[in-house]
Amino acid sequence: MTEHKKQHTAKEATNSTRRNFLGGALAGTAAAATMGFPMVAKAQGQVKFRFQSTWPTVDIFHEYANDFAQKVNDMSGGDLSIEVLPAGSVVPAFALLDAVSKGTLDGGHGVLGYNYGKQNALALYSSGPAFGMDANMILAWHKYGGGKELLERLYDSIGGNVVSFLSGPMPTQALGWFKNPITKVEDFKGLKFRTNGLAIDMFTAMGAAVNALPGGEIVPAMDRGLLDGAEFNNASSDLALGFPDVSKVCMLQSFHQAAETFEITFNKDKYNALPKQLQAIIENAVEAASADMSWKAVDRYSQDYIKLKEEHGVKFYKTPDAILLEQLKVWDNIIETKKAENDLFREIEESQRAFATRAVAWDMDTNNNRRMAYNYYFRRAAQQQS
């Protein structure tokens, strides 16, 4: 065979190989289109979830809900898109769990205390002194101490068709906003007061007439005289909701909600139908949003705390220790009653107690007293300047 014929034969063999490869690839593509393979599903099957928060658009809490959604949207590369609506867009704030469970909404952003009426043990995740734990410790207990598994059982017990994630550790909440400073336990007698969760039981036992209103309805109720006092959450939310327009007195520190977190829920059927990769993105976005929220809170709350004092004339007072101690005593009585009535309540409370016994002791023994350092750097400097 001549050299020219050899080259021609080799070229034909190469072209034949290419034709076979392209033919196989095209056939595979056609088969994928026919069978609905992920390659085609990805192009045409973007998953879109509609969420609702339990917060009005002006509240930083709604911003936190959008922050979470944005992280999911970014991390999924467009495969999963979450749209967040404000409270009341589809259902009232306190009806969020039912709407997500039924699939009316694909998911939501709220707090467990809003579901207290369905199973009072849910409030243990958001109300009370938490045995001295802060909210980040509650999240630690939830993930590593058995809280997650107990919460799943709680929802099963009430037919909650949801997948729940806890996220976003909140700072200790204020005792509340009042017409005059609260100086003694007796000041709560007959006081028309707003709170939620098991804190309802606490303040009722202290003599208040409690009304559990959602966030957006609190200030209008105070303005109309339907409430004498109310608590919500933090300096930024309180400023946005208009608390300084109806009160100039805020009492800081309380044990009624010392360690609350947010809850992000998904309809269980819709969540379980997601590809494992998207489920993993959601789980990681929850934790990323939790960390980001805690950092944003430090920045924004501290700025708005100053605004409330300097621009709105709000006077902040520390809640007297006698009131704080009374809260602990009242809480113990509430807990004993609920434990006797509800086995799951007892099991959750005992799990938290066991975790707090070591976690809080470790924390107090390990971390510095920040007030000493703060006074050294800032109070002393202020005294020297004056």
C-alpha positions as CSV (number, residue, x, y, z in Angstrom):
1,M,0.0,0.0,0.0
2,T,1.4,3.4,-1.0
3,E,2.0,6.1,1.6
4,H,-0.9,8.2,0.1
5,K,-3.4,5.4,0.5
6,K,-2.3,4.7,4.1
7,Q,-3.0,8.4,5.0
8,H,-6.4,8.3,3.2
9,T,-7.4,5.1,5.1
10,A,-6.3,6.5,8.4
11,K,-8.3,9.7,7.8
12,E,-11.4,7.7,6.9
13,A,-11.0,5.7,10.1
14,T,-10.8,8.9,12.1
15,N,-13.8,10.4,10.5
16,S,-15.8,7.2,11.1
17,T,-14.9,7.3,14.8
18,R,-16.0,10.9,15.0
19,R,-19.3,10.1,13.2
20,N,-19.9,7.1,15.6
21,F,-19.2,9.3,18.7
22,L,-21.4,12.2,17.5
23,G,-24.1,9.8,16.6
24,G,-24.0,8.2,20.0
25,A,-23.9,11.5,21.8
26,L,-26.9,12.8,19.8
27,A,-28.8,9.6,20.5
28,G,-28.0,9.9,24.2
29,T,-29.3,13.5,24.2
30,A,-32.5,12.4,22.5
31,A,-32.9,9.6,25.1
32,A,-32.2,12.0,27.9
33,A,-34.9,14.3,26.5
34,T,-37.4,11.4,26.2
35,M,-36.7,10.1,29.6
36,G,-36.6,13.5,31.4
37,F,-33.0,13.1,32.6
38,P,-31.6,15.8,35.0
39,M,-29.7,17.5,32.2
40,V,-33.0,18.6,30.7
41,A,-34.8,19.0,34.1
42,K,-32.2,21.4,35.2
43,A,-32.8,23.6,32.2
44,Q,-36.6,23.6,32.5
45,G,-37.3,22.6,36.1
46,Q,-36.2,25.4,38.4
47,V,-37.9,24.9,41.8
48,K,-39.7,28.0,43.1
49,F,-40.8,28.2,46.7
50,R,-43.1,30.8,48.2
51,F,-42.4,31.7,51.8
52,Q,-44.1,34.0,54.2
53,S,-42.5,35.6,57.3
54,T,-44.4,36.5,60.4
55,W,-42.9,40.0,60.3
56,P,-43.9,43.3,58.6
57,T,-41.6,44.6,55.9
58,V,-40.2,47.4,58.2
59,D,-38.9,44.9,60.8
60,I,-35.3,43.7,60.6
61,F,-36.7,40.2,61.2
62,H,-38.2,40.3,57.7
63,E,-34.8,41.3,56.5
64,Y,-33.3,38.3,58.1
65,A,-35.8,36.1,56.3
66,N,-34.8,37.7,53.0
67,D,-31.1,37.2,53.9
68,F,-31.7,33.4,54.3
69,A,-33.6,33.2,51.0
70,Q,-30.9,35.1,49.2
71,K,-28.3,32.7,50.4
72,V,-30.3,29.7,49.2
73,N,-30.9,31.4,45.8
74,D,-27.2,32.3,45.4
75,M,-25.8,28.9,46.6
76,S,-28.2,26.9,44.4
77,G,-27.2,28.7,41.2
78,G,-30.8,29.2,40.3
79,D,-32.0,25.7,40.8
80,L,-34.0,26.7,43.8
81,S,-35.6,30.1,44.2
82,I,-37.3,31.3,47.4
83,E,-39.5,34.3,47.4
84,V,-40.3,35.8,50.8
85,L,-43.6,37.6,51.5
86,P,-44.3,39.7,54.7
87,A,-46.8,38.8,57.4
88,G,-50.4,38.8,56.3
89,S,-49.7,38.4,52.6
90,V,-51.3,35.0,52.5
91,V,-52.2,34.2,56.1
92,P,-52.0,36.0,59.5
93,A,-48.7,35.6,61.4
94,F,-50.1,33.1,63.9
95,A,-51.5,30.9,61.1
96,L,-48.1,30.3,59.4
97,L,-47.6,26.8,60.7
98,D,-50.9,25.6,59.4
99,A,-50.3,27.2,56.0
100,V,-46.9,25.6,55.6
101,S,-48.1,22.2,56.9
102,K,-51.0,22.2,54.4
103,G,-48.8,23.3,51.5
104,T,-50.6,26.7,51.1
105,L,-47.2,28.1,51.6
106,D,-44.0,26.2,50.8
107,G,-42.2,27.6,53.9
108,G,-42.0,30.3,56.4
109,H,-39.8,32.3,58.8
110,G,-41.0,32.8,62.4
111,V,-40.6,31.8,66.0
112,L,-41.7,28.6,67.8
113,G,-43.5,30.7,70.5
114,Y,-46.2,31.6,68.0
115,N,-47.2,27.9,67.9
116,Y,-47.5,27.6,71.6
117,G,-51.3,27.1,71.5
118,K,-50.9,23.9,69.5
119,Q,-48.4,22.2,71.9
120,N,-47.1,24.2,74.9
121,A,-43.8,22.3,74.8
122,L,-42.9,24.1,71.6
123,A,-42.4,27.2,73.8
124,L,-39.5,25.6,75.6
125,Y,-37.4,26.4,72.5
126,S,-38.1,30.1,72.8
127,S,-39.4,31.1,76.3
128,G,-38.0,31.2,79.8
129,P,-34.6,31.5,81.4
130,A,-33.2,28.3,79.7
131,F,-31.2,27.4,82.9
132,G,-28.8,30.3,82.2
133,M,-28.1,29.4,78.6
134,D,-28.0,32.1,75.9
135,A,-29.6,31.6,72.5
136,N,-26.4,30.3,70.9
137,M,-26.3,27.5,73.5
138,I,-29.9,26.7,72.7
139,L,-28.8,26.2,69.1
140,A,-25.9,24.0,70.3
141,W,-28.3,21.9,72.4
142,H,-30.7,21.7,69.5
143,K,-28.0,20.4,67.0
144,Y,-25.8,18.3,69.3
145,G,-27.8,17.7,72.5
146,G,-31.0,16.1,71.2
147,G,-33.2,19.1,70.7
148,K,-33.7,18.5,67.0
149,E,-35.0,15.0,67.4
150,L,-37.3,16.1,70.2
151,L,-38.7,18.9,68.0
152,E,-39.4,16.4,65.3
153,R,-41.4,14.3,67.7
154,L,-43.3,17.4,68.9
155,Y,-44.4,18.2,65.4
156,D,-45.4,14.6,64.8
157,S,-47.5,14.7,67.9
158,I,-49.6,17.5,66.5
159,G,-49.6,16.4,62.8
160,G,-47.2,19.1,61.7
161,N,-46.3,18.3,58.2
162,V,-43.1,20.4,58.3
163,V,-39.3,20.2,58.3
164,S,-38.0,22.7,60.9
165,F,-34.7,24.4,61.2
166,L,-33.7,26.7,64.1
167,S,-31.5,29.7,63.2
168,G,-30.5,33.1,64.4
169,P,-29.6,33.4,68.1
170,M,-31.4,36.4,69.7
171,P,-30.0,38.5,72.5
172,T,-31.8,38.6,75.9
173,Q,-35.0,40.4,75.3
174,A,-36.1,43.5,77.3
175,L,-38.8,43.2,80.0
176,G,-40.7,45.7,77.8
177,W,-42.0,49.2,77.2
178,F,-44.1,50.9,79.8
179,K,-45.7,54.3,80.7
180,N,-43.6,54.4,83.8
181,P,-40.6,52.4,85.1
182,I,-41.4,49.0,86.6
183,T,-39.8,49.0,90.0
184,K,-41.4,46.1,91.8
185,V,-43.3,42.9,91.2
186,E,-46.6,44.5,92.3
187,D,-46.5,46.9,89.3
188,F,-47.6,44.0,87.1
189,K,-50.9,43.6,89.0
190,G,-53.7,44.3,86.5
191,L,-51.3,45.6,83.8
192,K,-52.5,45.0,80.3
193,F,-49.4,43.5,78.7
194,R,-48.3,41.9,75.4
195,T,-46.1,38.8,75.2
196,N,-46.2,35.3,73.6
197,G,-45.3,31.7,74.3
198,L,-44.8,30.4,77.8
199,A,-44.1,34.0,78.8
200,I,-47.9,34.4,78.7
201,D,-48.1,32.1,81.7
202,M,-45.2,33.8,83.5
203,F,-46.6,37.3,83.3
204,T,-50.1,36.1,84.0
205,A,-48.9,34.5,87.2
206,M,-47.2,37.8,88.1
207,G,-50.6,39.5,87.8
208,A,-50.7,40.9,84.3
209,A,-53.6,40.7,81.9
210,V,-51.8,39.3,78.8
211,N,-52.7,39.6,75.2
212,A,-50.5,37.8,72.6
213,L,-50.5,40.1,69.6
214,P,-48.3,39.7,66.6
215,G,-45.5,42.3,66.1
216,G,-47.3,44.6,63.7
217,E,-50.3,45.1,66.0
218,I,-48.5,45.9,69.2
219,V,-47.9,49.7,68.9
220,P,-51.4,50.5,67.5
221,A,-52.8,48.6,70.5
222,M,-50.7,50.6,72.9
223,D,-51.6,53.9,71.1
224,R,-55.3,53.1,71.6
225,G,-54.8,52.3,75.3
226,L,-55.6,48.6,74.8
227,L,-52.1,47.8,76.3
228,D,-50.3,49.4,79.2
229,G,-47.0,47.7,78.3
230,A,-45.5,45.3,75.8
231,E,-42.3,43.5,74.9
232,F,-41.2,42.6,71.4
233,N,-37.5,41.8,70.9
234,N,-34.7,44.3,70.2
235,A,-33.8,47.9,69.6
236,S,-34.0,47.8,65.8
237,S,-37.4,46.1,65.7
238,D,-38.8,48.2,68.5
239,L,-37.6,51.4,66.7
240,A,-39.0,50.3,63.3
241,L,-42.3,49.2,64.8
242,G,-42.8,52.6,66.5
243,F,-42.4,51.8,70.2
244,P,-40.8,55.2,71.0
245,D,-43.9,56.9,69.6
246,V,-46.1,55.4,72.4
247,S,-43.6,55.0,75.2
248,K,-40.4,56.6,76.5
249,V,-39.6,53.9,79.1
250,C,-37.9,50.6,78.3
251,M,-36.9,48.1,81.0
252,L,-33.8,46.0,79.9
253,Q,-33.1,42.4,80.9
254,S,-35.6,39.7,81.6
255,F,-35.9,36.0,82.0
256,H,-39.1,35.6,80.0
257,Q,-37.3,35.1,76.7
258,A,-33.6,35.0,77.5
259,A,-32.6,32.6,74.7
260,E,-35.0,32.7,71.7
261,T,-34.1,31.7,68.1
262,F,-35.9,32.0,64.8
263,E,-37.5,29.0,63.1
264,I,-37.4,28.3,59.3
265,T,-40.0,25.8,58.2
266,F,-40.6,23.9,54.9
267,N,-43.6,21.9,53.9
268,K,-42.3,18.3,54.5
269,D,-43.6,16.8,51.3
270,K,-42.1,19.6,49.2
271,Y,-38.8,19.5,51.1
272,N,-38.5,15.7,50.8
273,A,-39.1,15.9,47.1
274,L,-36.1,18.2,46.6
275,P,-32.8,16.6,45.3
276,K,-30.4,15.8,48.1
277,Q,-28.0,18.5,46.8
278,L,-30.7,21.2,47.3
279,Q,-31.6,19.9,50.7
280,A,-27.9,20.2,51.6
281,I,-27.8,23.8,50.3
282,I,-30.8,24.7,52.5
283,E,-29.2,23.1,55.6
284,N,-26.0,25.0,55.1
285,A,-27.7,28.2,54.2
286,V,-29.6,28.0,57.5
287,E,-26.4,27.9,59.4
288,A,-24.7,30.6,57.3
289,A,-27.8,32.9,57.8
290,S,-27.7,32.1,61.5
291,A,-24.1,33.3,61.8
292,D,-24.7,36.3,59.6
293,M,-27.8,37.3,61.6
294,S,-25.9,37.3,64.9
295,W,-23.2,39.6,63.4
296,K,-25.7,41.9,61.8
297,A,-27.7,42.1,65.1
298,V,-24.6,43.3,67.0
299,D,-24.1,46.1,64.4
300,R,-27.6,47.2,63.9
301,Y,-29.0,46.8,67.4
302,S,-26.2,48.8,69.0
303,Q,-26.7,51.6,66.5
304,D,-30.4,51.7,67.1
305,Y,-30.0,51.5,70.8
306,I,-28.1,54.8,70.6
307,K,-30.7,56.3,68.3
308,L,-33.5,55.4,70.8
309,K,-31.7,57.2,73.5
310,E,-30.3,60.2,71.7
311,E,-32.8,60.9,69.0
312,H,-36.1,59.7,70.5
313,G,-35.6,60.5,74.2
314,V,-36.1,56.9,75.4
315,K,-35.0,56.2,79.0
316,F,-33.6,52.7,79.6
317,Y,-33.6,51.1,83.0
318,K,-32.3,47.8,84.2
319,T,-35.0,45.5,85.5
320,P,-34.6,45.3,89.3
321,D,-33.1,42.0,90.5
322,A,-36.2,41.4,92.7
323,I,-38.3,41.1,89.6
324,L,-35.8,38.9,87.8
325,L,-35.7,36.6,90.8
326,E,-39.5,36.5,90.9
327,Q,-39.5,35.5,87.3
328,L,-37.3,32.5,88.1
329,K,-39.6,31.4,90.9
330,V,-42.7,31.8,88.8
331,W,-41.1,29.9,86.0
332,D,-40.3,26.9,88.2
333,N,-44.0,26.7,89.2
334,I,-45.1,26.8,85.6
335,I,-42.6,24.2,84.6
336,E,-43.7,21.7,87.3
337,T,-47.3,22.0,86.3
338,K,-46.6,21.6,82.5
339,K,-44.3,18.6,83.2
340,A,-47.0,16.8,85.1
341,E,-49.4,17.3,82.3
342,N,-47.2,16.7,79.2
343,D,-44.6,13.9,79.0
344,L,-42.9,15.5,76.0
345,F,-42.7,18.8,77.9
346,R,-40.9,17.0,80.7
347,E,-38.5,15.2,78.4
348,I,-37.5,18.4,76.6
349,E,-37.1,20.3,79.9
350,E,-34.9,17.6,81.3
351,S,-32.8,17.4,78.1
352,Q,-32.2,21.2,78.3
353,R,-31.4,21.0,82.0
354,A,-28.8,18.3,81.4
355,F,-27.1,20.2,78.6
356,A,-27.1,23.5,80.5
357,T,-25.6,22.0,83.6
358,R,-22.3,21.5,81.8
359,A,-22.5,24.1,79.1
360,V,-23.3,27.1,81.3
361,A,-20.7,26.1,83.9
362,W,-18.1,25.8,81.2
363,D,-19.1,29.2,79.7
364,M,-19.0,31.1,83.0
365,D,-15.7,29.5,84.1
366,T,-14.1,30.1,80.7
367,N,-15.1,33.5,79.4
368,N,-14.1,36.8,80.9
369,N,-16.5,39.3,82.6
370,R,-16.9,41.8,79.8
371,R,-18.0,44.6,82.1
372,M,-14.6,44.8,83.7
373,A,-12.9,45.4,80.3
374,Y,-15.6,47.8,79.1
375,N,-15.4,49.9,82.3
376,Y,-11.6,49.9,82.1
377,Y,-11.5,51.2,78.5
378,F,-14.6,53.4,78.2
379,R,-15.9,54.4,81.6
380,R,-12.5,55.4,83.0
381,A,-11.8,57.4,79.8
382,A,-15.1,59.2,80.2
383,Q,-14.3,60.1,83.8
384,Q,-10.9,61.4,82.9
385,Q,-12.3,63.6,80.2
386,S,-14.9,65.1,82.6
